């Protein structure tokens, strides 16, 4: 049966039957399969995960196992990272290949290479600029950083990575998320005047040679389509309606939002913050809806609200459903592979160098 025919038959099957089939396949396959579930996955999928967490944690956990099949319930760049860190004997599978990341799509290798060339007309890029890519990026961009003395960062280690980067060279080119870079640098004490925004659709990113020479942090004009929806007025409304509430936000939110909140941190940091709070403490949380709902269920003694009145769900994360997970397991059961993610060797080598530079700083 073709992949498309298998999926169609699964969509024609009652979901409760699919859930039962997934359970049976998990029991049959045992340790041959490791299922990774990102925090933003829907409940009916993450319930089958052997390990849950942020993208880097999951990729590292995959590298620590000898399971021959890794099913990554997340998005494409996450599966790429897992493929980079695991061995050639392991197969990384993304249940739905259309599960991408709009932020990662905002910077590609031709654009970054063009920016690097244009910056090279103004400064000595090899000796003055450290390229830093957020882990929410393609393997090709991680490889670019590996080749040019650069590094990868996550939302939890960004300040440490920026400090390392400025110790190497005087400037940083940070992509693809402008908000993580700006929020972290401001938190470290950098003045906004030392940063500039690089628009890849404009010559020189829309900046003058003088501004490029003066800048210490060059921020790519990219953003998360979910976190950009949170607004300062949402913070103010929550505080008006719920006295004593604590507002938490992910650093992919705008500076205008992060400047108003009680705590800014990665997904894992937000979870730990809520976990450590006393019973009765209320929270408004500015991050993806599935995670907020999961925290609400996990901590019924702590009133938890979604920061925005608008539903902010990661639509690409939501693409991974029980039908695609079941199809991946069915393929493995039949000694096949459904939607393997394989990073080309030309990218894998240097991408691993950039990742290992980051991991060596942990």
N, C-alpha and C positions, 0 to 999 in steps of 0.2 A: 504494500500500500504506500502511495506517495505521501510526503509530508503534508501536503495540502488536504489530501483525502482523509488522512488520520485526524487532522485538526477539525475538519468539517464534521467527521463522525463524533468527535468529542463534544463539539458545540451542540450537536443534536441529542446528546446524552444528558439526562438530569444531573445537576451538579453534585447532588449527594452521592450518586453512583460514581462520579469521577473521584470524589474525595475518598471513597472506599477503595477505588482502584489504586490511587496514589499510595494509600496505606499498605495495600497488598504488595505493590512493587517495591516499596521501601523495605519491607520485610524480606522480600525475595533477594534483593540486591545487596542488602547489608552494608558491609564496610567498603564495597566497591564504589559507593557513591557518597559524596559529601555535598550537602545542600547548604548554601550560604544565603542568608536573608538580610538585605539592607534594611535599616530602620524605617525607611519610607515605604516599604512594601505593604500591600493590603493584608488584612488579618488572615484571610483564608489561604494565603500563600506562606506568610512568615511563620504560621503555625507548624509548617513542615520543616523549617530550617533547623539544621544541626547546630549552627552558630549564627547569632545575629550581631550586628554592629555597623560601624562606619566602613567605608570602602577599603581603606588601607588595612584596618584590623582584619577584615575578612580575607583580603588577599594574603596577608601574612599567615593567617591560620591555615589557609589552603596550602601554603608552602611548607607548613610544619607537618602535614599529613602525607601518607603514601597512598591515599585513595586515588585510583586511576581515573575516576571521573569526578569533576568538580562542576556542579550546577550552580551558577551564580545568579540568584534572583536579585537583579539590580539593573544597571544600564551598561552600555557598551564599554565605556572607558574603564569601568570597574573590572569587567571580565578581562580586558586587555592587561590591566595591572596584575591580575592573578596569573595570567599566562606568562607574563614576564618573570614573575617570582617563582613559579613552580618549575618542575623538571620537564624534560622532553617526554617522559613516560606518562605524564598526566595530561588529560584532555579537559579543557575548560569550555563549558557550554553556557550560552546565554539563551534561555528558553524562547524569548522573542527577539529576533535580530533588529526589530524596529525600535527597541527600547534604547533610545539615545539620550542625549543631554543637550538642551538648547544652549547652555552656557559653553560647554565644550565645543559646540559647533560655531561659536562666535570667534574662534581663533583657529586657523588651520596653518599648515606648514608653509604654503606659498605666501600667505599674508605675513607671518612672523619673519620669514626669510627676507621678504621685501622690506619690512620695518628695520631689520638688522642692517641691511644694505644702506638704507637711507640714513640711519643713525651713524653708520660708518663714514658718511660724508661730512659729519659734523664733529664726531669724537672718535677716539681710537677704541672701537668696541671690544677688541680682544683684551685690552688692558684696563678699560674703564667701566665696562658694564658686565654684571653677572645676570644671566637670564634665569628667572625663577618661574616655574609653572606650577599652578595649583594642581593637585592630583586630579581634579575634574577637568581633564584634558586628554587629548589623544596620545597614543604611544609615540606617534611621530614627533609631537612637541616635547615629550619627555626625552626622546632621543636627541632632539635639537639641543636641549639643555645639557645633556650628557656630553655632546660633542664640543660645546662651547664653554666648558668649565662651570656650568650651571647646576641647578638642583631642583628638586620637587618639594612642595610643602603641602601640609594639610591645614584645616582650619584650627586644629589644636596646637600645632607646632610652628605656626607662621612667624611669630615674633623671633623665635630661636633661629629659624632659617634666614630671616631678613638680617639679623645680627651677623650670622656667619657670612652672608653674601656681601655685606658692606665691609667686612674684614678682608674679603678677597679683592674687591674693587670698589671704586667710589660711587658707582651708580648701580641701580637695579632696574631691569626691565621685567615687569610683573604681569603675567597673563594667566588665564583669560578674565578673571574676576576683579574688576576695579574696586569693589566694595571691601572685600577681604583685605586687599593690600592697603587701602586707605585707612580703614578702621584699625588695623593692626599697627600701622606706622604712627597714627595719631596716639594710640594707646601707649606706644613706646616713647612718646614725647616729641616726635617730629612735627614741624610746623607745616601746615597745608601749602605754604608758599614754596616748599621744597619739592612738591609733587607736580606732575603734569599728566594730563589725560591724552593718550594716543588713540586717535581715530584712524583705523586702518583704511578707511575709505577716502582719506584726504592726504595730499602730499605732506610729508614730514609729520604725519599724524595730526595736522592742523596746528602745528607749533612753529615758532620762530627758531632759528639757530641759537639765538641768545638764551631762549627759554630751555632748550635742550641742554645746552652747556651748563646752565645753572641748576638743573634738576638733579636730585638724588634718587628719586623714585619715579619711574615712568610707568604709568598704569594703563593697561589695555582697556579699551572701551567695551567691556563685556559685563554680563550680570546674570544672575539666576532669575528665571521668569517667575518662580514662586516667591522668592524672598523680596523681590522688588515691589510686590503688591502691598506690603506692610507700610503704613504711613504714620507720621508723627501724631496725627489726629486720633489714630487708633489707640495710641498709648494714653493720650489725654482722656479719651472717652472711658477707657477701662479704669483709670484712676478716679474719675468722677463717679462712676457707677459702683465701684467696689473699693471703698476706703481700706487701706492697709494691704492692698494687693501688691505683689511683686511682679514686675514685668521682665521677662527674659527674651533675648533675641539672638539669633544666629548672626555671625559677622558678615554673612552675605547680604544682610539687610543694609539699607543705605545708612550713611553716617548720621543723617538727620534723625533716623529712628534709634540707632545705637547710642547716640548721645543722650537720649532720654531714659534709657532702660536702667533697671537695677543691676542686671547682669548680662554680659555678652559672652557667648562661648559656643564651642562646637556642639554637635548633637550629643556626643557622649558627656560633655561637660554639663549641658543642660539637664540630662538625665540624672547625673550625680548631684546636681544642685537641688533638684526637686526631692530626690531620695533622702538627702541629709536634712531637709527642712522639718520643723516640728509639725505635729498634727494640727490641722486647722488653718495652716498658712495657705493663702490662695495665690494663684499664679495666672498671669496671662502670658502665653508663649507665642513668639513669632518665629515659627518654622513650619515644616510641612505637616499637613493635617493628619495623616495617618499616625505619625509619631505622637502628636498631641492627644489624639483620641486614645492611643495605647497607654499613655501616661495617666490619662483620666481614669481608665479602667484599672490600672495597676495601683493607683493611690486614691482610693475613694474617700479617704479621710482628709484629702487636701483638694479643695475646689480648684479646678483647672479650666481655664477658658482659652479659646482660640483668639489670638490677638486681633485678627481682621474680621470684619463682618462679611467679607467675601471669601468663598471657599478657595483655599490655596493648596490644591492637591497637585503633586507632580504627575502630570498626565503620562509621561513616558515610563515612570516607575509603575504606574497603574496598568501598563500594558501586560505585565507578567501576571497571568491569571492561572487558575488551576488547570485549565485545558492545556496551556503551553507547558506547564510543569509536568503534567501527566504524559504529554507527547515526548518530552525529553527522556523520561524514565522508560517509556515503552520502547524507544529506540535503543537505549542501553540494554534493556532486557532481551532485545532481538539482535544483540551484538552489532548495533549500528550507532551512529552519532547524529544528533539533531542539533544543528546550529552551533558548530564548534567555532570558538573565537581563537584565531591563530595570528599572533603578531609576526610580521615578516622579520627574518633574521637581521636585515639591515637596520631595523629600528630597535629590535630587542636588545642588542648588545649595549648600545649607548643609553637606551632608556633605563636599563638595569643599573648602569653606572650612576645616573642621576638619582635613582631611587636609593641605591646603597649609600650615596653621599648623605642623603637625608637620614637614613636609618642609623648611620654611624654617629649621628649627633644626638640620638635618643638617650 
